[in-house]
Every structure is written in structure tokens, then in C-alpha cells.
Amino acid sequence: MWTTGLSLPQVAARMAVRAEHAGYDGMVVVDSQNLAGDCYVALAMAARETERLQLATGVTNPFTRHPAVTASAIASIQVSSGGRAVLGIGRGDSALAHLGRAPARVRHLARYVATVQAYLRGDEVAFDDLAPFVPADAPPSVGSLGLDATEASSRLHFLPAGLPKVPVDVAATGPKVLDVAGRLADRVTIGVGAHPARVAWAVEQVRAAARAAGDRTVQIGAFVNVVAHPDLDVARKLVSGGMSTFARFNVMHGATAGPLFEGGTETLLRLRDRYDMRLHTRADSPQAAALDPRFVDRFGIVGPAPACVERLLELASLGIERFVVVGPSLGVDRDAALDAIRRFSDEVLPAIRP
């Protein structure tokens, strides 16, 4: 059971301490440079204040950092945390939107994941293999300097002997990225909602890709929007901002994939048309208002704690080994949000992890 944190250094450290005390296994922090502080600074400070909590980017992207820089950053967290780091990566959303860009293409993500994996294993990476990550106006080759000697390839020289490799976890929604995860990643965290048929479809997509790539072992997790509260209307409101973001991933390019419940496609298309990136993840946004109650109840998990426990255990039975719980949103009543967070920690978490 994982929770989400904020990439604000002092805040991330406090949230990590609370998460560890509550019994969570891990915490992810977002990498969105225009909306929050640096994720690796936040993770380093969280590592310093905790002892067992796993720490991950949730998620970074293949555009804003060179793969060697990403590998070096997360390997540094691995060293400083004593082996508790995970690299979460996806195509990118708000981080790229605030640079005027759409999410990275799937083939670029796949090249990036393969390259970062090589760095994290301590492998040599040929300079030619880094060509896709070099901008058009990059400096000339180092050979132009006429040095007596230079490196013939690229690798992380500082990795300590015996340091466990950092797991790479791909955040995936559509079939193409699910395939990348199954073929190249150590883990995948699906973001398809909490409806059983849809989750089962995504799990099988990953497993099929892993089988085709040589019967690889890939741990499967899921982002789930969950709010435990006895008042269903309050729970729906609290969850709506974060849900609007994860729901949009399922229709980002105007089409959906995989099974959907009745009315799901229509709601997703309405949300996509209304999405305002300036109010990203907020419950007081037009996209959150586009979510009708029937959709919220099916795409997420809301309501009294026992009902939340039942839904989570049902998804676990489908092959979900790890949950990243996305709770109350920004732009909601603070007291109600804190109450829901407490209810999840006190009533849901102990029932899931007795």
C-alpha cells in the first residue's frame, strides 16, 4: 500500500514520516517542475527522515531530463535511502504541458526506459545509442576537442558494488504503454480506474507482453482514486479532482481502449473536452464537474471504509500486488479531506494489511 506526497522538500519529508507511521509501504512524489519543487530533492529529504518507507517518482517523464541524469538522480536516492528507491516513469503530462508539449511518444518512452535500465544495471551505453536524446543544437562530438583520451561510452561510475538495482516502474493506461511495461520494466502501475473488468483487461495486457518478451516477471500495481467517508456525496466531491486527472489519461487522444462500464465513454469524452490544465487535479475545476456520480462510483472507490476494503481486495484478487492510493483532491474542504485521510489510515489500511 502506497500513498502520494508533494514534491515540496519540507512537506515531502513530513508526509513521508506520517506515511511510515501510518503503515504505508511507500510514497510517490510528482515530477512536474512548474507546479512543484524538484522530486529528487524531496525524495532525498524523505529518505533522511524515514527508515523503511519505499520512495518513488510518481511519475517522471522521458523528456525533461537526459536518461543519464535521471538514472544518476534515482541511483543517488537508492544510495541515500539504503535501497528504498523506485523510478516511476510515464509519458508525461503536466510537466510537458507547462513547456508547451504533449506527452512523449510511446516509442521515445520505450527507448528511454531501455536506456535508463542499462544505466541502472551499471552497463555501458554507447554514445550512438544516446542520439535520440540529443537536441538538434547539441554541442559537437567530444572528439572534436583532440583530447589524448576520453571515455568510449557512457555509464554510471559511482554505483556502489552490491547496491540493489533500482526497479523501474512504468505508469501505463493504454495498450501500447502497457506493452512497453511488460517488455521493458520491472514493475507497472496501471491507471485505468477501479472497475474490475477494466483492471483485469490491463493486467492481462501486461502479462501477455511479458510472456512474449520471454516470460519476464513484472510486478503489477495500480493507481486508485480512493476516499473513505460515510457520506457518499462528500466522498465523491473529495475524490473528483484527482480522479479527473487519472480519468483523462484514459481518453487523452480522443479514444478509449479496453472494456468500459455503461456511460463511461461519454463521461470521459466530456471530461476531455472540458479539461483545464490550469486547474490540474483540483476539485473546483470544470473537468471535475464533468464527472457524474455513477462514473465516480465505478472508476474510483468511494464510500464507507468497509466498502473501500471490499473493493480493494477484489482488485487484489485480479493480480494487483500494489496500490498507489490517490486520496482527497486539492480545492476541497480541508477538514473533510483530513477526516477522510484519517479514516483511510485508521480503518481501511489495517484491514488491507492486518
Contacts in CASP RR format, 6 or more apart in sequence:
PFRMAT RR
TARGET T0000
AUTHOR 0000-0000-0000
METHOD contacts of the structure
MODEL  1
MWTTGLSLPQVAARMAVRAEHAGYDGMVVVDSQNLAGDCYVALAMAARET
ERLQLATGVTNPFTRHPAVTASAIASIQVSSGGRAVLGIGRGDSALAHLG
RAPARVRHLARYVATVQAYLRGDEVAFDDLAPFVPADAPPSVGSLGLDAT
EASSRLHFLPAGLPKVPVDVAATGPKVLDVAGRLADRVTIGVGAHPARVA
WAVEQVRAAARAAGDRTVQIGAFVNVVAHPDLDVARKLVSGGMSTFARFN
VMHGATAGPLFEGGTETLLRLRDRYDMRLHTRADSPQAAALDPRFVDRFG
IVGPAPACVERLLELASLGIERFVVVGPSLGVDRDAALDAIRRFSDEVLP
AIRP
1 23 0 8 1.000
1 24 0 8 1.000
1 25 0 8 1.000
1 26 0 8 1.000
1 322 0 8 1.000
1 323 0 8 1.000
1 325 0 8 1.000
1 349 0 8 1.000
1 352 0 8 1.000
1 353 0 8 1.000
2 24 0 8 1.000
2 25 0 8 1.000
2 26 0 8 1.000
2 27 0 8 1.000
2 28 0 8 1.000
2 54 0 8 1.000
2 56 0 8 1.000
2 322 0 8 1.000
2 323 0 8 1.000
2 324 0 8 1.000
2 325 0 8 1.000
3 15 0 8 1.000
3 19 0 8 1.000
3 22 0 8 1.000
3 24 0 8 1.000
3 26 0 8 1.000
3 27 0 8 1.000
3 28 0 8 1.000
3 324 0 8 1.000
3 325 0 8 1.000
4 27 0 8 1.000
4 28 0 8 1.000
4 29 0 8 1.000
4 30 0 8 1.000
4 58 0 8 1.000
4 324 0 8 1.000
4 325 0 8 1.000
4 326 0 8 1.000
4 327 0 8 1.000
5 11 0 8 1.000
5 12 0 8 1.000
5 15 0 8 1.000
5 16 0 8 1.000
5 19 0 8 1.000
5 27 0 8 1.000
5 28 0 8 1.000
5 29 0 8 1.000
5 30 0 8 1.000
6 12 0 8 1.000
6 15 0 8 1.000
6 29 0 8 1.000
6 30 0 8 1.000
6 36 0 8 1.000
6 42 0 8 1.000
7 29 0 8 1.000
7 30 0 8 1.000
7 31 0 8 1.000
7 32 0 8 1.000
7 36 0 8 1.000
7 37 0 8 1.000
7 38 0 8 1.000
7 39 0 8 1.000
7 41 0 8 1.000
7 42 0 8 1.000
8 36 0 8 1.000
8 37 0 8 1.000
8 42 0 8 1.000
9 37 0 8 1.000
9 41 0 8 1.000
9 42 0 8 1.000
9 45 0 8 1.000
10 45 0 8 1.000
11 42 0 8 1.000
12 29 0 8 1.000
12 42 0 8 1.000
12 43 0 8 1.000
12 45 0 8 1.000
12 46 0 8 1.000
13 42 0 8 1.000
13 45 0 8 1.000
13 46 0 8 1.000
13 48 0 8 1.000
13 49 0 8 1.000
14 49 0 8 1.000
15 27 0 8 1.000
15 46 0 8 1.000
16 27 0 8 1.000
16 46 0 8 1.000
16 47 0 8 1.000
16 49 0 8 1.000
16 50 0 8 1.000
16 53 0 8 1.000
16 55 0 8 1.000
17 49 0 8 1.000
17 50 0 8 1.000
19 26 0 8 1.000
19 27 0 8 1.000
19 53 0 8 1.000
20 50 0 8 1.000
20 51 0 8 1.000
20 52 0 8 1.000
20 53 0 8 1.000
22 345 0 8 1.000
22 349 0 8 1.000
23 345 0 8 1.000
23 349 0 8 1.000
23 353 0 8 1.000
24 53 0 8 1.000
24 349 0 8 1.000
25 53 0 8 1.000
25 54 0 8 1.000
25 322 0 8 1.000
26 53 0 8 1.000
26 54 0 8 1.000
26 55 0 8 1.000
26 56 0 8 1.000
27 46 0 8 1.000
27 53 0 8 1.000
27 54 0 8 1.000
27 55 0 8 1.000
27 56 0 8 1.000
28 56 0 8 1.000
28 57 0 8 1.000
28 58 0 8 1.000
28 59 0 8 1.000
28 88 0 8 1.000
28 324 0 8 1.000
29 36 0 8 1.000
29 39 0 8 1.000
29 42 0 8 1.000
29 43 0 8 1.000
29 46 0 8 1.000
29 55 0 8 1.000
29 56 0 8 1.000
29 57 0 8 1.000
29 58 0 8 1.000
30 36 0 8 1.000
30 39 0 8 1.000
30 57 0 8 1.000
30 58 0 8 1.000
30 59 0 8 1.000
30 94 0 8 1.000
31 39 0 8 1.000
31 57 0 8 1.000
31 58 0 8 1.000
31 59 0 8 1.000
31 60 0 8 1.000
31 61 0 8 1.000
31 64 0 8 1.000
31 95 0 8 1.000
32 93 0 8 1.000
32 94 0 8 1.000
32 95 0 8 1.000
32 98 0 8 1.000
33 64 0 8 1.000
33 95 0 8 1.000
33 98 0 8 1.000
34 94 0 8 1.000
34 95 0 8 1.000
34 98 0 8 1.000
34 99 0 8 1.000
35 94 0 8 1.000
35 98 0 8 1.000
35 280 0 8 1.000
36 42 0 8 1.000
39 57 0 8 1.000
39 58 0 8 1.000
39 60 0 8 1.000
40 57 0 8 1.000
40 73 0 8 1.000
40 74 0 8 1.000
40 76 0 8 1.000
40 77 0 8 1.000
43 55 0 8 1.000
43 56 0 8 1.000
43 57 0 8 1.000
43 77 0 8 1.000
43 81 0 8 1.000
43 85 0 8 1.000
44 76 0 8 1.000
44 77 0 8 1.000
44 80 0 8 1.000
46 53 0 8 1.000
46 55 0 8 1.000
47 55 0 8 1.000
47 77 0 8 1.000
47 80 0 8 1.000
47 81 0 8 1.000
47 82 0 8 1.000
47 84 0 8 1.000
47 85 0 8 1.000
48 80 0 8 1.000
50 81 0 8 1.000
50 84 0 8 1.000
52 84 0 8 1.000
53 84 0 8 1.000
54 84 0 8 1.000
54 85 0 8 1.000
54 86 0 8 1.000
55 77 0 8 1.000
55 81 0 8 1.000
55 84 0 8 1.000
55 85 0 8 1.000
55 86 0 8 1.000
56 85 0 8 1.000
56 86 0 8 1.000
56 87 0 8 1.000
56 88 0 8 1.000
56 169 0 8 1.000
57 74 0 8 1.000
57 86 0 8 1.000
57 87 0 8 1.000
57 88 0 8 1.000
57 89 0 8 1.000
58 88 0 8 1.000
58 171 0 8 1.000
58 324 0 8 1.000
59 88 0 8 1.000
59 89 0 8 1.000
59 90 0 8 1.000
59 92 0 8 1.000
59 169 0 8 1.000
59 171 0 8 1.000
60 70 0 8 1.000
60 87 0 8 1.000
60 88 0 8 1.000
60 89 0 8 1.000
60 90 0 8 1.000
60 95 0 8 1.000
61 89 0 8 1.000
61 90 0 8 1.000
61 91 0 8 1.000
61 92 0 8 1.000
61 93 0 8 1.000
61 95 0 8 1.000
61 96 0 8 1.000
61 103 0 8 1.000
61 104 0 8 1.000
62 89 0 8 1.000
62 90 0 8 1.000
62 91 0 8 1.000
62 92 0 8 1.000
62 104 0 8 1.000
62 108 0 8 1.000
62 109 0 8 1.000
62 111 0 8 1.000
62 112 0 8 1.000
62 113 0 8 1.000
63 92 0 8 1.000
63 95 0 8 1.000
63 96 0 8 1.000
63 99 0 8 1.000
63 101 0 8 1.000
63 104 0 8 1.000
63 108 0 8 1.000
64 95 0 8 1.000
64 96 0 8 1.000
64 99 0 8 1.000
65 73 0 8 1.000
66 130 0 8 1.000
66 133 0 8 1.000
67 112 0 8 1.000
67 115 0 8 1.000
67 116 0 8 1.000
67 119 0 8 1.000
67 130 0 8 1.000
67 133 0 8 1.000
68 119 0 8 1.000
68 125 0 8 1.000
68 130 0 8 1.000
68 154 0 8 1.000
68 156 0 8 1.000
70 87 0 8 1.000
70 89 0 8 1.000
70 116 0 8 1.000
71 87 0 8 1.000
71 116 0 8 1.000
71 119 0 8 1.000
71 120 0 8 1.000
71 156 0 8 1.000
72 119 0 8 1.000
72 156 0 8 1.000
72 158 0 8 1.000
74 85 0 8 1.000
74 86 0 8 1.000
74 87 0 8 1.000
74 120 0 8 1.000
74 166 0 8 1.000
75 85 0 8 1.000
75 119 0 8 1.000
75 120 0 8 1.000
75 156 0 8 1.000
75 158 0 8 1.000
75 159 0 8 1.000
75 163 0 8 1.000
75 166 0 8 1.000
77 84 0 8 1.000
77 85 0 8 1.000
77 166 0 8 1.000
78 84 0 8 1.000
78 85 0 8 1.000
78 163 0 8 1.000
78 164 0 8 1.000
78 166 0 8 1.000
79 160 0 8 1.000
79 163 0 8 1.000
83 163 0 8 1.000
83 164 0 8 1.000
83 166 0 8 1.000
85 166 0 8 1.000
86 166 0 8 1.000
86 167 0 8 1.000
86 168 0 8 1.000
86 169 0 8 1.000
86 187 0 8 1.000
87 116 0 8 1.000
87 120 0 8 1.000
87 166 0 8 1.000
87 167 0 8 1.000
87 168 0 8 1.000
87 169 0 8 1.000
88 168 0 8 1.000
88 169 0 8 1.000
88 170 0 8 1.000
88 171 0 8 1.000
88 189 0 8 1.000
89 109 0 8 1.000
89 112 0 8 1.000
89 113 0 8 1.000
89 116 0 8 1.000
89 168 0 8 1.000
89 169 0 8 1.000
89 170 0 8 1.000
89 171 0 8 1.000
90 104 0 8 1.000
90 109 0 8 1.000
90 170 0 8 1.000
90 171 0 8 1.000
90 172 0 8 1.000
90 177 0 8 1.000
91 103 0 8 1.000
91 104 0 8 1.000
91 105 0 8 1.000
91 106 0 8 1.000
91 109 0 8 1.000
91 177 0 8 1.000
92 103 0 8 1.000
92 104 0 8 1.000
93 103 0 8 1.000
93 245 0 8 1.000
93 249 0 8 1.000
94 277 0 8 1.000
94 280 0 8 1.000
96 102 0 8 1.000
96 103 0 8 1.000
96 104 0 8 1.000
97 277 0 8 1.000
97 280 0 8 1.000
98 277 0 8 1.000
103 252 0 8 1.000
104 112 0 8 1.000
106 176 0 8 1.000
106 177 0 8 1.000
106 180 0 8 1.000
108 132 0 8 1.000
109 170 0 8 1.000
109 177 0 8 1.000
109 180 0 8 1.000
110 180 0 8 1.000
110 183 0 8 1.000
110 184 0 8 1.000
111 132 0 8 1.000
111 133 0 8 1.000
112 133 0 8 1.000
113 168 0 8 1.000
113 170 0 8 1.000
113 180 0 8 1.000
113 184 0 8 1.000
113 185 0 8 1.000
114 184 0 8 1.000
115 125 0 8 1.000
115 129 0 8 1.000
115 130 0 8 1.000
115 133 0 8 1.000
116 168 0 8 1.000
117 168 0 8 1.000
117 184 0 8 1.000
118 124 0 8 1.000
118 125 0 8 1.000
119 125 0 8 1.000
119 154 0 8 1.000
119 155 0 8 1.000
119 156 0 8 1.000
120 156 0 8 1.000
120 165 0 8 1.000
120 166 0 8 1.000
120 168 0 8 1.000
121 165 0 8 1.000
122 155 0 8 1.000
122 156 0 8 1.000
122 159 0 8 1.000
123 155 0 8 1.000
124 153 0 8 1.000
124 154 0 8 1.000
124 155 0 8 1.000
125 153 0 8 1.000
125 154 0 8 1.000
125 155 0 8 1.000
126 153 0 8 1.000
126 154 0 8 1.000
127 152 0 8 1.000
127 153 0 8 1.000
127 154 0 8 1.000
130 154 0 8 1.000
142 150 0 8 1.000
143 150 0 8 1.000
167 186 0 8 1.000
167 187 0 8 1.000
167 219 0 8 1.000
168 184 0 8 1.000
168 185 0 8 1.000
168 186 0 8 1.000
168 187 0 8 1.000
169 185 0 8 1.000
169 186 0 8 1.000
169 187 0 8 1.000
169 188 0 8 1.000
169 189 0 8 1.000
170 177 0 8 1.000
170 180 0 8 1.000
170 181 0 8 1.000
170 182 0 8 1.000
170 184 0 8 1.000
170 185 0 8 1.000
170 187 0 8 1.000
170 188 0 8 1.000
170 189 0 8 1.000
171 177 0 8 1.000
171 188 0 8 1.000
171 189 0 8 1.000
171 191 0 8 1.000
171 223 0 8 1.000
172 178 0 8 1.000
172 180 0 8 1.000
172 181 0 8 1.000
172 188 0 8 1.000
172 189 0 8 1.000
172 190 0 8 1.000
172 191 0 8 1.000
172 202 0 8 1.000
172 206 0 8 1.000
173 190 0 8 1.000
173 191 0 8 1.000
173 192 0 8 1.000
173 202 0 8 1.000
173 249 0 8 1.000
173 250 0 8 1.000
174 192 0 8 1.000
174 202 0 8 1.000
174 205 0 8 1.000
174 250 0 8 1.000
174 257 0 8 1.000
175 205 0 8 1.000
175 257 0 8 1.000
175 258 0 8 1.000
178 188 0 8 1.000
178 190 0 8 1.000
178 202 0 8 1.000
178 205 0 8 1.000
178 206 0 8 1.000
178 209 0 8 1.000
179 205 0 8 1.000
179 209 0 8 1.000
180 209 0 8 1.000
181 187 0 8 1.000
181 188 0 8 1.000
181 206 0 8 1.000
181 209 0 8 1.000
181 218 0 8 1.000
182 188 0 8 1.000
182 206 0 8 1.000
182 207 0 8 1.000
182 209 0 8 1.000
182 210 0 8 1.000
182 213 0 8 1.000
182 216 0 8 1.000
182 218 0 8 1.000
183 209 0 8 1.000
183 210 0 8 1.000
183 212 0 8 1.000
183 213 0 8 1.000
183 216 0 8 1.000
184 213 0 8 1.000
185 218 0 8 1.000
186 218 0 8 1.000
186 219 0 8 1.000
187 218 0 8 1.000
187 219 0 8 1.000
187 220 0 8 1.000
187 221 0 8 1.000
187 322 0 8 1.000
188 206 0 8 1.000
188 218 0 8 1.000
188 219 0 8 1.000
188 220 0 8 1.000
188 221 0 8 1.000
189 221 0 8 1.000
189 222 0 8 1.000
189 223 0 8 1.000
189 322 0 8 1.000
189 324 0 8 1.000
190 199 0 8 1.000
190 202 0 8 1.000
190 203 0 8 1.000
190 206 0 8 1.000
190 220 0 8 1.000
190 221 0 8 1.000
190 222 0 8 1.000
190 223 0 8 1.000
191 202 0 8 1.000
191 222 0 8 1.000
191 223 0 8 1.000
191 246 0 8 1.000
191 249 0 8 1.000
191 250 0 8 1.000
192 198 0 8 1.000
192 199 0 8 1.000
192 201 0 8 1.000
192 202 0 8 1.000
192 222 0 8 1.000
192 250 0 8 1.000
192 258 0 8 1.000
193 199 0 8 1.000
193 222 0 8 1.000
193 223 0 8 1.000
193 224 0 8 1.000
193 225 0 8 1.000
193 246 0 8 1.000
193 247 0 8 1.000
193 250 0 8 1.000
193 299 0 8 1.000
193 300 0 8 1.000
194 222 0 8 1.000
194 224 0 8 1.000
194 225 0 8 1.000
194 226 0 8 1.000
194 298 0 8 1.000
194 299 0 8 1.000
194 300 0 8 1.000
194 301 0 8 1.000
194 311 0 8 1.000
194 315 0 8 1.000
195 259 0 8 1.000
195 260 0 8 1.000
195 261 0 8 1.000
195 298 0 8 1.000
195 299 0 8 1.000
196 314 0 8 1.000
196 315 0 8 1.000
196 318 0 8 1.000
197 259 0 8 1.000
197 261 0 8 1.000
198 258 0 8 1.000
198 259 0 8 1.000
198 260 0 8 1.000
198 261 0 8 1.000
199 222 0 8 1.000
199 315 0 8 1.000
199 318 0 8 1.000
199 320 0 8 1.000
200 318 0 8 1.000
201 258 0 8 1.000
201 259 0 8 1.000
203 220 0 8 1.000
203 318 0 8 1.000
203 319 0 8 1.000
203 320 0 8 1.000
206 218 0 8 1.000
206 220 0 8 1.000
207 218 0 8 1.000
207 220 0 8 1.000
210 216 0 8 1.000
210 217 0 8 1.000
210 218 0 8 1.000
219 321 0 8 1.000
219 322 0 8 1.000
220 319 0 8 1.000
220 320 0 8 1.000
220 321 0 8 1.000
220 322 0 8 1.000
221 320 0 8 1.000
221 321 0 8 1.000
221 322 0 8 1.000
221 323 0 8 1.000
221 324 0 8 1.000
222 315 0 8 1.000
222 320 0 8 1.000
222 322 0 8 1.000
222 323 0 8 1.000
222 324 0 8 1.000
223 246 0 8 1.000
223 324 0 8 1.000
223 326 0 8 1.000
224 300 0 8 1.000
224 301 0 8 1.000
224 312 0 8 1.000
224 315 0 8 1.000
224 323 0 8 1.000
224 324 0 8 1.000
224 325 0 8 1.000
224 326 0 8 1.000
225 239 0 8 1.000
225 242 0 8 1.000
225 243 0 8 1.000
225 246 0 8 1.000
225 299 0 8 1.000
225 300 0 8 1.000
225 301 0 8 1.000
225 326 0 8 1.000
225 327 0 8 1.000
226 239 0 8 1.000
226 300 0 8 1.000
226 301 0 8 1.000
226 302 0 8 1.000
226 308 0 8 1.000
226 312 0 8 1.000
226 325 0 8 1.000
226 326 0 8 1.000
226 327 0 8 1.000
226 344 0 8 1.000
226 348 0 8 1.000
227 235 0 8 1.000
227 236 0 8 1.000
227 238 0 8 1.000
227 239 0 8 1.000
227 301 0 8 1.000
227 302 0 8 1.000
227 303 0 8 1.000
227 327 0 8 1.000
227 328 0 8 1.000
227 340 0 8 1.000
227 344 0 8 1.000
228 235 0 8 1.000
228 302 0 8 1.000
228 303 0 8 1.000
228 304 0 8 1.000
228 305 0 8 1.000
228 308 0 8 1.000
228 340 0 8 1.000
228 343 0 8 1.000
228 344 0 8 1.000
228 347 0 8 1.000
228 348 0 8 1.000
229 235 0 8 1.000
229 238 0 8 1.000
229 302 0 8 1.000
229 303 0 8 1.000
229 304 0 8 1.000
229 336 0 8 1.000
229 339 0 8 1.000
229 340 0 8 1.000
229 343 0 8 1.000
230 303 0 8 1.000
230 304 0 8 1.000
232 297 0 8 1.000
232 302 0 8 1.000
232 303 0 8 1.000
234 336 0 8 1.000
234 340 0 8 1.000
235 302 0 8 1.000
235 303 0 8 1.000
235 340 0 8 1.000
236 293 0 8 1.000
236 296 0 8 1.000
236 297 0 8 1.000
236 302 0 8 1.000
237 283 0 8 1.000
237 332 0 8 1.000
238 283 0 8 1.000
238 302 0 8 1.000
238 327 0 8 1.000
238 328 0 8 1.000
238 329 0 8 1.000
238 332 0 8 1.000
238 336 0 8 1.000
238 337 0 8 1.000
238 340 0 8 1.000
239 296 0 8 1.000
239 300 0 8 1.000
239 302 0 8 1.000
239 327 0 8 1.000
239 328 0 8 1.000
239 329 0 8 1.000
240 283 0 8 1.000
240 288 0 8 1.000
240 289 0 8 1.000
240 291 0 8 1.000
240 296 0 8 1.000
240 329 0 8 1.000
241 281 0 8 1.000
241 282 0 8 1.000
241 283 0 8 1.000
241 285 0 8 1.000
241 287 0 8 1.000
241 288 0 8 1.000
241 329 0 8 1.000
241 330 0 8 1.000
241 331 0 8 1.000
242 281 0 8 1.000
242 283 0 8 1.000
242 288 0 8 1.000
242 326 0 8 1.000
242 327 0 8 1.000
242 329 0 8 1.000
243 288 0 8 1.000
243 291 0 8 1.000
243 296 0 8 1.000
243 299 0 8 1.000
243 300 0 8 1.000
243 326 0 8 1.000
243 329 0 8 1.000
244 271 0 8 1.000
244 275 0 8 1.000
244 281 0 8 1.000
244 285 0 8 1.000
244 287 0 8 1.000
244 288 0 8 1.000
244 290 0 8 1.000
244 291 0 8 1.000
245 280 0 8 1.000
245 281 0 8 1.000
245 287 0 8 1.000
246 326 0 8 1.000
247 267 0 8 1.000
247 268 0 8 1.000
247 271 0 8 1.000
247 291 0 8 1.000
247 295 0 8 1.000
247 299 0 8 1.000
248 268 0 8 1.000
248 271 0 8 1.000
248 272 0 8 1.000
248 275 0 8 1.000
248 287 0 8 1.000
250 256 0 8 1.000
250 257 0 8 1.000
250 268 0 8 1.000
251 265 0 8 1.000
251 268 0 8 1.000
251 269 0 8 1.000
251 271 0 8 1.000
251 272 0 8 1.000
252 272 0 8 1.000
254 269 0 8 1.000
254 272 0 8 1.000
256 265 0 8 1.000
256 268 0 8 1.000
260 268 0 8 1.000
261 298 0 8 1.000
263 294 0 8 1.000
263 295 0 8 1.000
264 295 0 8 1.000
264 298 0 8 1.000
264 299 0 8 1.000
267 290 0 8 1.000
267 291 0 8 1.000
267 292 0 8 1.000
267 295 0 8 1.000
270 290 0 8 1.000
271 287 0 8 1.000
271 290 0 8 1.000
271 291 0 8 1.000
274 286 0 8 1.000
274 287 0 8 1.000
274 289 0 8 1.000
274 290 0 8 1.000
275 286 0 8 1.000
275 287 0 8 1.000
276 285 0 8 1.000
276 286 0 8 1.000
276 287 0 8 1.000
279 285 0 8 1.000
279 286 0 8 1.000
279 287 0 8 1.000
281 329 0 8 1.000
281 330 0 8 1.000
282 288 0 8 1.000
282 329 0 8 1.000
282 330 0 8 1.000
282 331 0 8 1.000
283 329 0 8 1.000
283 330 0 8 1.000
283 331 0 8 1.000
283 332 0 8 1.000
284 331 0 8 1.000
284 332 0 8 1.000
288 329 0 8 1.000
291 299 0 8 1.000
296 302 0 8 1.000
301 307 0 8 1.000
301 308 0 8 1.000
301 311 0 8 1.000
301 312 0 8 1.000
302 308 0 8 1.000
305 343 0 8 1.000
305 344 0 8 1.000
305 347 0 8 1.000
305 348 0 8 1.000
305 351 0 8 1.000
306 351 0 8 1.000
308 344 0 8 1.000
308 348 0 8 1.000
309 348 0 8 1.000
309 351 0 8 1.000
309 352 0 8 1.000
312 323 0 8 1.000
312 348 0 8 1.000
312 352 0 8 1.000
313 352 0 8 1.000
315 323 0 8 1.000
316 323 0 8 1.000
323 352 0 8 1.000
325 344 0 8 1.000
327 340 0 8 1.000
327 341 0 8 1.000
327 344 0 8 1.000
328 336 0 8 1.000
328 337 0 8 1.000
328 340 0 8 1.000
328 341 0 8 1.000
329 337 0 8 1.000
END
